[in-house]
Amino acid sequence: MAALWLFALLCSGPSISAAPAKWTNSFAGPFIAVHGRQWMDCPSGRSENLIRTTIQVSQFRNPKVEAQTTLQRVTGNITLDVPLTNKGVLYMKARSGSKDKWTDNMYTLKLTGGVCKAYMDHMPDLMRKIFKLEPEEHRNPSCVIPKGVYIAEDTPVNWSLPKLPIFPYGTWRTEVGIDIGTDVKPRNIMCFVVDVMTIPKLQ
């Protein structure tokens, strides 16, 4: 999910030439986001965990090939103890690397303009498939994602970020969270970590 993520990072990887489709060396380009392992954690500090994700996401044996034509499938639930409005900021903090070796540099993307609108703009398929909300109808100041338990049963989800068509290729360990407090009184209501792979998208 994401994304997100989710995030101007430094990395290198293959990309695709348009016609004929061949792998070439490139820093960034059109991409597909692949959702990896996810767990509840908050490296940046404490979270009230009013938004919780308990999901399993299908994985590919060969992501660079399979992800071109197949969506990952989600099973589990997302629980909102409070409604999500346009108050607050949805953020993503990412580090590049692989396995347990991650760079110390952290890149932060803050999706301003409201949490609800950020989800509608950046994760429209997630909103349609699991939250049963049509993004085009909720991109407004009164945008609300109602509290409740949202169920996914082997649901295919497209993690594409329509507002971010080009991105560096690589693997990112990404903290995703929601802050609704202030600098003086910080308040985090959601925080988890997910490994995201961005791979070249065949033209």
Backbone as a chain_set.jsonl record, in Angstrom:
{"seq": "MAALWLFALLCSGPSISAAPAKWTNSFAGPFIAVHGRQWMDCPSGRSENLIRTTIQVSQFRNPKVEAQTTLQRVTGNITLDVPLTNKGVLYMKARSGSKDKWTDNMYTLKLTGGVCKAYMDHMPDLMRKIFKLEPEEHRNPSCVIPKGVYIAEDTPVNWSLPKLPIFPYGTWRTEVGIDIGTDVKPRNIMCFVVDVMTIPKLQ", "coords": {"N": [[0.452, -0.539, 0.0], [0.908, 1.944, -0.699], [1.329, 3.806, -1.94], [2.968, 4.344, -1.289], [3.037, 3.256, -0.801], [6.046, 5.53, -2.151], [8.702, 8.329, -3.296], [11.449, 10.097, -3.022], [14.289, 8.592, -3.672], [17.668, 7.238, -3.654], [18.956, 5.002, -5.897], [19.714, 2.175, -8.028], [18.697, 0.368, -10.957], [17.074, -1.904, -13.299], [15.43, -0.784, -16.319], [12.768, -0.332, -18.729], [12.798, -0.38, -22.262], [10.758, 1.121, -24.787], [9.93, -0.032, -27.379], [11.38, -2.518, -29.255], [10.374, -4.267, -26.226], [12.821, -4.265, -23.881], [15.206, -5.003, -21.293], [17.01, -2.389, -19.863], [19.725, -0.438, -18.48], [18.921, 1.851, -15.989], [18.139, 4.655, -13.896], [15.616, 5.426, -12.977], [12.055, 5.456, -13.711], [8.906, 4.687, -15.378], [6.975, 2.699, -13.193], [6.166, -0.289, -11.262], [4.696, -0.927, -8.182], [5.492, -3.233, -5.694], [4.136, -4.938, -3.05], [5.607, -5.929, -0.102], [6.737, -7.69, 2.822], [4.962, -6.834, 5.808], [4.554, -5.137, 8.907], [3.336, -4.246, 12.191], [4.644, -1.434, 13.58], [6.554, 1.3, 14.889], [8.979, 3.121, 14.154], [9.556, 5.84, 14.439], [8.533, 6.651, 16.841], [6.021, 6.564, 19.474], [2.738, 5.256, 18.786], [-0.796, 5.647, 18.733], [-2.189, 3.709, 17.503], [-4.791, 3.674, 16.35], [-5.635, 3.116, 13.894], [-5.434, 0.123, 12.303], [-3.767, -2.418, 10.509], [-4.294, -5.639, 9.523], [-3.251, -7.757, 7.584], [-2.624, -10.073, 4.884], [-0.579, -10.324, 2.079], [-0.4, -11.519, -1.171], [2.531, -12.971, -2.637], [5.071, -12.684, -5.178], [6.973, -15.048, -7.063], [8.728, -14.319, -9.041], [8.941, -11.214, -9.224], [9.531, -9.15, -11.143], [8.628, -10.122, -13.527], [6.069, -11.389, -13.114], [4.527, -9.359, -11.915], [3.918, -7.672, -13.974], [1.586, -8.45, -15.219], [-0.13, -9.407, -13.298], [-2.088, -8.804, -10.409], [-1.387, -8.235, -6.944], [-2.888, -10.027, -4.225], [-5.071, -9.401, -1.523], [-5.739, -10.362, 1.799], [-7.539, -10.218, 4.807], [-7.976, -7.685, 7.325], [-8.695, -4.182, 7.788], [-8.761, -1.964, 10.359], [-10.498, 0.788, 11.572], [-10.623, 2.763, 14.26], [-11.424, 5.289, 14.538], [-12.977, 7.802, 12.47], [-11.506, 8.78, 9.331], [-10.67, 11.921, 8.345], [-10.105, 15.025, 6.577], [-8.273, 16.056, 8.265], [-4.986, 16.308, 9.464], [-1.931, 14.537, 8.422], [-0.817, 12.264, 6.008], [1.994, 10.278, 5.94], [5.145, 9.06, 4.611], [8.114, 7.363, 5.234], [11.14, 6.427, 3.983], [13.788, 4.05, 3.428], [16.481, 2.965, 1.442], [17.683, -0.268, 0.337], [18.379, -3.727, 1.167], [17.183, -6.82, 2.475], [18.47, -7.035, 5.676], [20.059, -4.845, 5.532], [20.093, -1.585, 5.428], [20.09, 1.777, 4.25], [21.282, 4.635, 6.093], [20.251, 7.068, 5.51], [17.185, 8.74, 5.413], [14.232, 9.269, 3.632], [11.547, 11.45, 3.425], [8.142, 11.638, 2.672], [5.486, 13.747, 2.716], [2.094, 13.772, 2.508], [0.225, 16.278, 2.009], [-2.775, 18.299, 2.496], [-4.782, 16.88, 3.542], [-5.718, 13.812, 5.136], [-7.736, 11.97, 4.285], [-8.253, 12.824, 1.63], [-5.712, 12.403, 0.59], [-5.497, 9.607, 0.565], [-7.511, 9.045, -1.307], [-6.482, 10.273, -3.599], [-3.939, 9.087, -3.993], [-4.089, 6.32, -3.558], [-6.212, 5.0, -5.051], [-7.284, 2.495, -5.951], [-7.147, 0.836, -3.722], [-8.985, 2.163, -2.105], [-11.354, 1.761, -3.549], [-11.587, -1.092, -3.741], [-11.34, -2.236, -1.134], [-12.269, -0.411, 0.84], [-14.584, 0.338, -0.323], [-15.245, 2.803, -1.451], [-15.716, 5.428, -3.738], [-13.197, 7.166, -5.221], [-13.45, 9.515, -6.869], [-15.76, 10.674, -5.956], [-15.17, 11.537, -3.454], [-13.145, 13.355, -3.249], [-12.944, 15.989, -1.78], [-13.417, 18.82, 0.489], [-14.974, 17.796, 2.594], [-14.387, 15.154, 2.819], [-14.552, 11.866, 4.073], [-13.535, 8.864, 5.586], [-15.301, 6.388, 6.913], [-15.313, 5.134, 10.313], [-14.687, 1.716, 11.25], [-14.582, -1.839, 10.469], [-12.864, -3.096, 7.829], [-13.031, -5.507, 5.404], [-11.024, -7.77, 3.565], [-10.986, -10.287, 1.173], [-9.086, -12.295, -0.394], [-8.638, -10.273, -2.259], [-7.909, -8.572, -5.234], [-5.529, -6.002, -5.618], [-4.457, -2.981, -6.973], [-1.48, -1.378, -6.656], [-0.605, 0.932, -7.81], [0.45, 4.334, -8.04], [-1.183, 6.95, -9.068], [-0.545, 9.68, -9.065], [2.125, 9.695, -9.078], [3.905, 8.946, -11.473], [6.516, 8.26, -12.279], [9.445, 6.835, -10.854], [12.349, 6.097, -8.794], [14.036, 2.924, -9.142], [14.117, 0.042, -7.012], [14.474, -1.338, -3.664], [12.63, -0.604, -0.788], [12.502, 0.044, 2.637], [9.809, 1.005, 4.353], [8.249, 3.318, 6.431], [4.946, 3.942, 7.232], [2.537, 6.286, 8.105], [0.118, 8.171, 10.098], [-0.246, 11.418, 11.146], [-1.977, 13.482, 13.324], [-1.671, 15.447, 15.092], [0.098, 18.291, 16.475], [3.243, 20.103, 16.157], [3.892, 20.85, 18.712], [2.187, 19.312, 20.283], [2.418, 16.364, 19.426], [0.661, 13.754, 17.721], [0.171, 10.545, 16.87], [-1.733, 8.327, 14.979], [-1.638, 6.101, 13.431], [0.721, 3.676, 12.425], [2.964, 1.783, 10.632], [5.273, -0.617, 9.196], [6.497, -1.393, 5.987], [7.919, -3.388, 3.447], [8.756, -2.32, 0.298], [8.958, -2.87, -3.156], [10.072, -1.324, -6.066], [9.674, -1.746, -9.411], [10.648, -1.863, -12.904], [8.181, -0.853, -15.254], [6.734, -2.456, -17.949], [6.46, -0.991, -21.119]], "CA": [[0.0, 0.0, 0.0], [1.073, 2.452, -0.99], [1.879, 3.987, -1.427], [3.254, 4.696, -1.359], [3.93, 4.313, -0.778], [5.91, 6.183, -1.575], [9.551, 8.712, -2.187], [12.658, 10.373, -3.79], [15.376, 7.813, -3.094], [18.783, 6.968, -4.544], [19.126, 3.573, -6.138], [19.833, 1.855, -9.447], [18.017, -0.873, -11.311], [16.765, -1.982, -14.716], [14.204, -0.162, -16.808], [12.278, -0.95, -19.95], [12.669, 0.447, -23.458], [9.372, 1.02, -25.226], [9.652, -1.014, -28.421], [10.814, -3.653, -28.535], [10.564, -4.206, -24.777], [14.051, -4.902, -23.416], [15.726, -4.453, -20.051], [18.192, -1.549, -19.991], [20.112, 0.143, -17.202], [18.361, 3.179, -15.776], [17.958, 5.012, -12.493], [14.202, 5.542, -12.633], [11.144, 5.483, -14.84], [7.589, 4.128, -15.043], [7.238, 1.605, -12.257], [5.12, -1.034, -10.569], [5.02, -1.113, -6.764], [5.192, -4.569, -5.188], [3.983, -4.921, -1.593], [6.302, -7.034, 0.544], [6.393, -7.978, 4.217], [4.445, -5.689, 6.565], [4.355, -5.405, 10.33], [2.996, -3.086, 13.011], [5.83, -0.915, 14.241], [6.634, 2.747, 14.725], [10.353, 3.529, 14.431], [9.659, 7.264, 14.771], [8.0, 6.912, 18.177], [4.791, 5.883, 19.858], [1.506, 5.478, 18.036], [-2.006, 5.189, 19.424], [-2.678, 2.557, 16.728], [-6.24, 3.726, 16.15], [-5.823, 2.512, 12.573], [-4.604, -1.088, 12.327], [-3.866, -3.282, 9.333], [-3.966, -7.051, 9.754], [-3.466, -8.292, 6.238], [-1.62, -10.861, 4.185], [-0.54, -9.949, 0.663], [0.235, -12.565, -1.973], [3.86, -12.604, -3.101], [5.494, -13.23, -6.461], [8.269, -15.718, -7.124], [9.538, -13.487, -9.929], [8.158, -9.974, -9.291], [9.755, -8.338, -12.339], [7.851, -10.7, -14.621], [4.675, -11.646, -12.742], [3.809, -8.125, -11.579], [3.523, -6.975, -15.196], [0.238, -8.855, -15.652], [-0.904, -9.963, -12.188], [-2.194, -7.982, -9.208], [-1.281, -8.928, -5.662], [-4.195, -10.241, -3.604], [-5.05, -9.038, -0.107], [-6.678, -11.039, 2.687], [-7.423, -9.738, 6.178], [-8.849, -6.555, 7.628], [-8.164, -2.887, 8.207], [-9.674, -1.476, 11.392], [-10.463, 2.204, 11.908], [-11.349, 3.078, 15.492], [-11.91, 6.661, 14.356], [-13.087, 8.132, 11.045], [-10.417, 9.563, 8.763], [-11.139, 13.117, 7.654], [-8.988, 15.752, 5.981], [-7.383, 16.535, 9.311], [-3.754, 15.556, 9.61], [-1.016, 14.289, 7.306], [-0.356, 10.905, 5.727], [3.414, 10.397, 5.607], [5.923, 7.863, 4.326], [9.552, 7.534, 5.435], [11.706, 5.255, 3.322], [15.232, 3.848, 3.316], [16.792, 1.972, 0.417], [18.544, -1.357, 0.776], [17.869, -5.075, 0.962], [17.224, -7.69, 3.653], [18.651, -6.266, 6.906], [21.037, -3.8, 5.288], [19.353, -0.424, 4.941], [20.852, 3.01, 4.366], [20.925, 5.492, 7.222], [19.499, 8.216, 5.001], [15.741, 8.527, 5.354], [13.527, 10.231, 2.799], [10.189, 11.596, 3.931], [7.114, 12.206, 1.804], [4.283, 14.123, 3.454], [0.979, 14.029, 1.599], [-0.577, 17.314, 2.644], [-4.092, 18.516, 1.903], [-5.766, 16.067, 4.25], [-5.478, 12.37, 5.092], [-8.741, 11.307, 3.46], [-7.994, 13.177, 0.229], [-4.457, 11.765, 0.19], [-5.811, 8.219, 0.221], [-8.293, 9.03, -2.545], [-5.623, 10.681, -4.708], [-2.749, 8.27, -4.189], [-4.371, 4.89, -3.452], [-7.616, 4.871, -5.451], [-7.767, 1.111, -6.059], [-7.354, 0.386, -2.341], [-10.237, 2.756, -1.643], [-12.486, 1.113, -4.232], [-11.686, -2.532, -3.535], [-11.475, -2.64, 0.273], [-13.101, 0.533, 1.593], [-15.841, 0.491, -1.072], [-15.479, 4.226, -1.655], [-15.3, 5.884, -5.059], [-12.362, 8.353, -5.02], [-13.941, 10.712, -7.558], [-16.867, 11.244, -5.19], [-14.74, 11.902, -2.105], [-12.044, 14.317, -3.28], [-13.51, 17.284, -1.421], [-13.084, 19.186, 1.871], [-15.741, 17.023, 3.576], [-14.013, 13.748, 2.637], [-14.516, 11.063, 5.301], [-13.525, 7.404, 5.545], [-15.957, 6.059, 8.188], [-14.68, 4.123, 11.163], [-15.251, 0.388, 11.051], [-13.661, -2.911, 10.098], [-12.956, -3.308, 6.388], [-12.589, -6.874, 5.159], [-10.535, -8.169, 2.244], [-10.941, -11.742, 1.015], [-8.398, -12.601, -1.65], [-9.011, -9.13, -3.095], [-6.8, -8.033, -6.031], [-5.353, -4.565, -5.423], [-3.442, -2.316, -7.78], [-0.782, -0.429, -5.788], [-0.105, 2.057, -8.601], [0.224, 5.679, -7.508], [-1.422, 7.746, -10.276], [0.071, 10.999, -8.956], [3.571, 9.493, -9.095], [4.089, 8.018, -12.592], [7.922, 7.882, -12.435], [10.076, 6.686, -9.547], [13.571, 5.276, -8.809], [13.838, 1.497, -8.931], [14.85, -0.505, -5.88], [13.706, -1.879, -2.544], [12.559, 0.42, 0.256], [11.826, -0.249, 3.906], [9.024, 2.235, 4.439], [7.321, 3.577, 7.545], [3.744, 4.646, 6.785], [1.816, 6.697, 9.303], [-0.791, 9.315, 10.081], [-0.111, 12.37, 12.246], [-3.069, 14.454, 13.372], [-1.359, 16.407, 16.14], [0.906, 19.451, 16.109], [4.633, 19.967, 16.581], [3.918, 20.994, 20.173], [1.502, 18.138, 20.827], [2.337, 15.357, 18.359], [-0.274, 12.647, 17.941], [0.208, 9.584, 15.777], [-2.832, 7.37, 15.146], [-1.355, 4.9, 12.644], [2.118, 3.535, 12.067], [3.428, 0.427, 10.343], [6.42, -0.689, 8.295], [6.291, -2.309, 4.869], [8.967, -3.429, 2.433], [8.184, -2.05, -1.024], [9.871, -2.966, -4.297], [9.63, -0.628, -7.27], [10.294, -2.412, -10.551], [10.287, -1.235, -14.176], [6.909, -1.218, -15.872], [6.854, -2.618, -19.395], [5.673, 0.002, -21.851]], "C": [[0.78, 0.93, 0.0], [0.971, 2.95, -2.39], [1.662, 4.206, -1.511], [3.934, 5.285, -1.626], [3.886, 4.482, -1.918], [6.696, 7.043, -1.361], [10.959, 8.98, -2.786], [13.883, 9.719, -3.176], [16.478, 7.586, -4.126], [18.989, 5.473, -4.673], [19.376, 3.37, -7.617], [19.155, 0.54, -9.72], [17.681, -0.859, -12.776], [15.525, -1.18, -15.067], [13.87, -0.774, -18.153], [12.321, 0.039, -21.104], [11.318, 0.159, -24.086], [9.157, -0.059, -26.273], [10.925, -1.278, -29.215], [11.135, -3.577, -27.056], [11.81, -4.986, -24.387], [14.496, -4.237, -22.127], [16.97, -3.626, -20.364], [18.508, -0.962, -18.633], [19.567, 1.56, -17.089], [18.15, 3.398, -14.297], [16.492, 4.957, -12.088], [13.368, 5.54, -13.9], [9.769, 5.01, -14.428], [7.778, 2.857, -14.223], [5.963, 0.898, -11.815], [5.58, -1.206, -9.131], [4.57, -2.498, -6.319], [5.237, -4.534, -3.666], [4.654, -6.157, -1.002], [5.821, -7.268, 1.966], [5.954, -6.704, 4.934], [4.273, -6.078, 8.02], [4.064, -4.109, 11.071], [4.227, -2.653, 13.792], [5.81, 0.591, 14.059], [8.038, 3.215, 15.089], [10.484, 4.977, 14.877], [9.142, 7.594, 16.17], [6.703, 6.187, 18.419], [3.622, 6.235, 18.945], [0.332, 4.97, 18.858], [-2.627, 3.982, 18.726], [-4.208, 2.523, 16.639], [-6.629, 3.221, 14.762], [-4.879, 1.314, 12.514], [-4.839, -1.916, 11.07], [-3.404, -4.684, 9.702], [-4.239, -7.777, 8.447], [-2.31, -9.198, 5.815], [-1.724, -10.514, 2.705], [0.207, -11.031, -0.109], [1.567, -12.063, -2.525], [4.195, -13.308, -4.418], [6.82, -13.966, -6.32], [9.241, -14.909, -7.977], [8.803, -12.17, -10.152], [8.315, -9.203, -10.597], [8.954, -8.836, -13.535], [6.371, -10.788, -14.257], [3.88, -10.37, -12.495], [3.376, -7.34, -12.809], [2.07, -7.26, -15.563], [-0.671, -9.303, -14.515], [-0.91, -9.013, -11.0], [-1.969, -8.84, -7.972], [-2.66, -8.985, -5.016], [-4.075, -10.07, -2.097], [-6.127, -9.804, 0.65], [-6.455, -10.535, 4.107], [-8.366, -8.584, 6.43], [-8.052, -5.318, 7.987], [-9.191, -2.276, 9.147], [-9.438, 0.0, 11.666], [-11.292, 2.424, 13.162], [-11.926, 4.486, 15.455], [-12.077, 6.907, 12.858], [-11.864, 8.922, 10.592], [-11.003, 10.71, 7.952], [-9.941, 13.78, 6.968], [-8.127, 16.445, 7.022], [-6.133, 15.671, 9.319], [-3.001, 15.327, 8.308], [-0.709, 12.797, 7.211], [1.101, 11.016, 5.287], [4.029, 9.038, 5.311], [7.397, 8.199, 4.505], [10.24, 6.271, 4.938], [13.23, 5.263, 3.316], [15.481, 2.768, 2.269], [17.711, 0.897, 0.974], [17.965, -2.694, 0.412], [18.1, -5.894, 2.217], [17.384, -6.833, 4.902], [19.698, -5.17, 6.751], [20.333, -2.618, 4.631], [20.179, 0.836, 5.167], [20.383, 3.82, 5.566], [20.097, 6.685, 6.767], [18.022, 7.875, 4.887], [15.095, 9.649, 4.55], [12.063, 10.256, 3.215], [9.289, 12.257, 2.894], [5.885, 12.48, 2.65], [3.196, 14.514, 2.462], [0.02, 15.0, 2.28], [-1.914, 17.457, 1.928], [-5.168, 17.669, 2.535], [-5.544, 14.582, 4.055], [-6.45, 11.669, 4.152], [-8.486, 11.572, 1.979], [-6.718, 12.514, -0.275], [-4.68, 10.313, -0.203], [-6.557, 8.146, -1.111], [-7.419, 9.339, -3.761], [-4.554, 9.648, -5.033], [-2.997, 6.765, -4.143], [-5.818, 4.589, -3.849], [-8.122, 3.433, -5.507], [-7.998, 0.501, -4.684], [-8.679, 0.904, -1.81], [-11.444, 2.056, -2.268], [-12.669, -0.335, -3.772], [-11.968, -2.917, -2.087], [-12.392, -1.711, 1.053], [-14.438, 0.804, 0.911], [-16.24, 1.959, -1.223], [-14.95, 4.616, -3.03], [-14.506, 7.188, -4.913], [-12.902, 9.621, -5.661], [-15.056, 11.407, -6.78], [-16.431, 11.772, -3.823], [-13.552, 12.857, -2.078], [-12.591, 15.715, -3.021], [-13.191, 17.574, 0.04], [-13.809, 18.361, 2.926], [-15.461, 15.522, 3.486], [-13.905, 13.025, 3.983], [-14.444, 9.58, 4.941], [-14.098, 6.953, 6.884], [-15.167, 5.037, 9.001], [-15.391, 2.788, 10.956], [-14.161, -0.624, 10.749], [-13.891, -3.239, 8.627], [-12.275, -4.63, 6.035], [-12.117, -7.051, 3.715], [-10.436, -9.686, 2.211], [-10.372, -12.075, -0.363], [-8.709, -11.531, -2.699], [-7.816, -8.619, -3.899], [-6.725, -6.517, -5.883], [-4.203, -4.067, -6.292], [-2.787, -1.24, -6.921], [-0.246, 0.778, -6.552], [-0.469, 3.387, -7.95], [0.05, 6.626, -8.696], [-0.783, 9.126, -10.252], [1.596, 10.916, -9.023], [3.914, 8.494, -10.207], [5.517, 7.514, -12.771], [8.598, 7.861, -11.072], [11.366, 5.881, -9.682], [13.254, 3.807, -8.535], [14.662, 1.015, -7.743], [13.922, -1.101, -4.851], [13.787, -0.901, -1.389], [11.87, -0.14, 1.502], [11.128, 1.041, 4.326], [8.118, 2.263, 5.661], [6.164, 4.403, 7.004], [2.941, 5.035, 8.016], [0.893, 7.879, 9.071], [-0.555, 10.14, 11.334], [-1.279, 13.339, 12.202], [-2.832, 15.502, 14.451], [-0.61, 17.614, 15.595], [2.342, 19.194, 16.536], [4.749, 20.044, 18.093], [3.3, 19.777, 20.84], [1.346, 17.092, 19.719], [1.383, 14.229, 18.719], [-0.29, 11.761, 16.703], [-0.88, 8.544, 15.996], [-2.661, 6.114, 14.29], [0.12, 4.855, 12.318], [2.424, 2.063, 11.801], [4.596, 0.504, 9.371], [6.129, -1.717, 7.212], [7.501, -2.241, 3.942], [8.309, -3.303, 1.063], [9.277, -2.179, -2.081], [9.274, -2.195, -5.466], [10.406, -1.204, -8.448], [9.863, -1.734, -11.844], [8.962, -1.762, -14.713], [7.104, -1.313, -17.379], [5.927, -1.64, -20.102], [4.688, -0.683, -22.784]], "O": [[1.613, 0.816, 0.899], [0.633, 2.536, -3.499], [0.531, 4.595, -1.802], [4.625, 6.222, -2.025], [3.007, 4.207, -2.734], [6.439, 7.925, -0.541], [11.628, 7.979, -3.042], [14.457, 10.264, -2.234], [16.249, 7.725, -5.328], [19.173, 4.768, -3.681], [19.258, 4.319, -8.392], [19.042, -0.308, -8.835], [17.978, 0.125, -13.454], [14.674, -0.927, -14.215], [14.597, -1.63, -18.656], [11.917, 1.19, -20.938], [10.787, -0.941, -23.931], [8.297, -0.922, -26.094], [11.493, -0.35, -29.791], [12.079, -2.888, -26.667], [11.863, -6.206, -24.536], [14.208, -3.065, -21.888], [17.879, -4.098, -21.047], [17.669, -0.98, -17.732], [19.737, 2.371, -17.999], [17.999, 2.446, -13.532], [16.159, 4.5, -10.994], [13.892, 5.613, -15.011], [9.484, 4.936, -13.233], [8.643, 2.036, -14.529], [4.853, 1.407, -11.97], [6.724, -1.588, -8.885], [3.423, -2.892, -6.535], [6.244, -4.152, -3.069], [4.317, -7.288, -1.354], [4.647, -7.069, 2.278], [6.505, -5.629, 4.698], [3.893, -7.207, 8.332], [4.477, -3.027, 10.655], [4.781, -3.426, 14.574], [5.126, 1.103, 13.173], [8.267, 3.66, 16.213], [11.412, 5.318, 15.611], [9.306, 8.723, 16.631], [6.326, 5.296, 17.657], [3.528, 7.341, 18.412], [0.45, 3.986, 19.589], [-3.49, 3.311, 19.291], [-4.83, 1.479, 16.829], [-7.796, 2.938, 14.492], [-3.667, 1.469, 12.658], [-5.976, -2.088, 10.63], [-2.271, -4.886, 10.138], [-5.316, -8.334, 8.237], [-1.191, -9.099, 6.317], [-2.819, -10.424, 2.151], [1.319, -11.41, 0.261], [1.714, -10.882, -2.84], [3.671, -14.379, -4.723], [7.687, -13.556, -5.549], [10.431, -14.827, -7.671], [8.111, -12.015, -11.158], [7.339, -8.656, -11.109], [8.638, -8.069, -14.445], [5.516, -10.316, -15.007], [2.697, -10.301, -12.826], [2.551, -6.433, -12.701], [1.398, -6.412, -16.15], [-1.856, -9.555, -14.734], [0.132, -8.478, -10.621], [-2.314, -10.021, -7.952], [-3.495, -8.106, -5.231], [-3.115, -10.526, -1.476], [-7.273, -9.89, 0.209], [-5.315, -10.436, 4.561], [-9.435, -8.505, 5.824], [-6.904, -5.391, 8.425], [-10.351, -2.091, 8.777], [-8.316, 0.415, 11.957], [-12.515, 2.289, 13.136], [-12.807, 4.83, 16.243], [-11.385, 6.281, 12.055], [-11.259, 9.647, 11.381], [-11.74, 10.493, 6.991], [-8.891, 13.16, 6.802], [-7.336, 17.328, 6.688], [-6.212, 14.449, 9.196], [-3.368, 15.84, 7.25], [-0.384, 12.153, 8.208], [1.412, 11.767, 4.362], [3.501, 8.0, 5.711], [7.874, 9.207, 3.984], [9.956, 5.173, 5.416], [13.872, 6.308, 3.214], [14.765, 1.768, 2.223], [18.425, 1.116, 1.952], [17.167, -2.81, -0.518], [19.08, -5.693, 2.934], [16.533, -5.986, 5.175], [20.173, -4.625, 7.748], [20.019, -2.645, 3.441], [20.888, 0.945, 6.167], [19.237, 3.707, 5.999], [19.33, 7.248, 7.548], [17.656, 6.841, 4.328], [15.378, 10.828, 4.764], [11.424, 9.212, 3.342], [9.628, 13.29, 2.318], [5.306, 11.563, 3.234], [3.35, 15.454, 1.682], [-0.873, 14.597, 3.025], [-2.158, 16.829, 0.897], [-6.329, 17.72, 2.127], [-5.223, 14.132, 2.955], [-6.037, 10.866, 3.315], [-8.503, 10.646, 1.168], [-6.646, 12.107, -1.435], [-4.118, 9.839, -1.19], [-6.267, 7.286, -1.944], [-7.592, 8.742, -4.823], [-4.289, 9.364, -6.202], [-2.176, 6.002, -4.652], [-6.565, 3.993, -3.072], [-9.271, 3.172, -5.149], [-8.941, -0.267, -4.498], [-9.413, 0.176, -1.142], [-12.436, 1.792, -1.589], [-13.782, -0.751, -3.451], [-12.755, -3.83, -1.836], [-13.21, -2.175, 1.847], [-15.323, 1.426, 1.497], [-17.417, 2.308, -1.135], [-13.869, 4.187, -3.434], [-15.073, 8.209, -4.525], [-12.823, 10.694, -5.063], [-15.263, 12.61, -6.938], [-17.227, 12.384, -3.112], [-13.007, 13.14, -1.011], [-12.687, 16.53, -3.938], [-12.745, 16.683, 0.762], [-13.315, 18.233, 4.046], [-16.22, 14.714, 4.022], [-13.253, 13.507, 4.909], [-15.199, 9.102, 4.096], [-13.437, 7.121, 7.909], [-14.454, 4.195, 8.454], [-16.548, 2.744, 10.539], [-12.972, -0.305, 10.771], [-14.995, -3.617, 8.235], [-11.098, -4.838, 6.33], [-12.733, -6.548, 2.776], [-9.869, -10.298, 3.116], [-11.095, -12.125, -1.358], [-9.0, -11.833, -3.857], [-6.798, -8.263, -3.306], [-7.736, -5.826, -6.009], [-3.126, -4.661, -6.333], [-3.453, -0.294, -6.501], [0.503, 1.573, -5.984], [-1.551, 3.544, -7.386], [1.044, 7.064, -9.276], [-0.504, 9.691, -11.309], [2.279, 11.94, -9.024], [4.184, 7.327, -9.924], [5.719, 6.449, -13.354], [8.37, 8.738, -10.239], [11.477, 5.06, -10.593], [12.326, 3.488, -7.792], [15.762, 1.509, -7.495], [12.744, -1.342, -5.115], [14.867, -0.421, -1.044], [10.789, -0.724, 1.418], [11.78, 2.044, 4.617], [7.326, 1.349, 5.889], [6.378, 5.447, 6.387], [2.691, 4.195, 8.881], [0.887, 8.496, 8.006], [-0.651, 9.629, 12.45], [-1.546, 13.949, 11.167], [-3.69, 16.349, 14.697], [-0.678, 17.919, 14.404], [2.633, 18.195, 17.193], [5.599, 19.385, 18.691], [3.817, 19.271, 21.836], [0.268, 16.951, 19.142], [1.307, 13.805, 19.872], [-0.713, 12.183, 15.626], [-0.955, 7.94, 17.066], [-3.445, 5.172, 14.406], [0.713, 5.877, 11.972], [2.171, 1.205, 12.647], [4.873, 1.557, 8.796], [5.579, -2.783, 7.488], [8.038, -1.163, 3.687], [7.42, -4.079, 0.713], [10.381, -1.661, -1.916], [8.11, -2.388, -5.815], [11.635, -1.155, -8.48], [8.813, -1.092, -11.877], [8.669, -2.955, -14.635], [7.58, -0.371, -18.012], [4.764, -1.484, -19.731], [3.934, -0.011, -23.488]]}, "num_chains": 1, "name": "protein.A"}
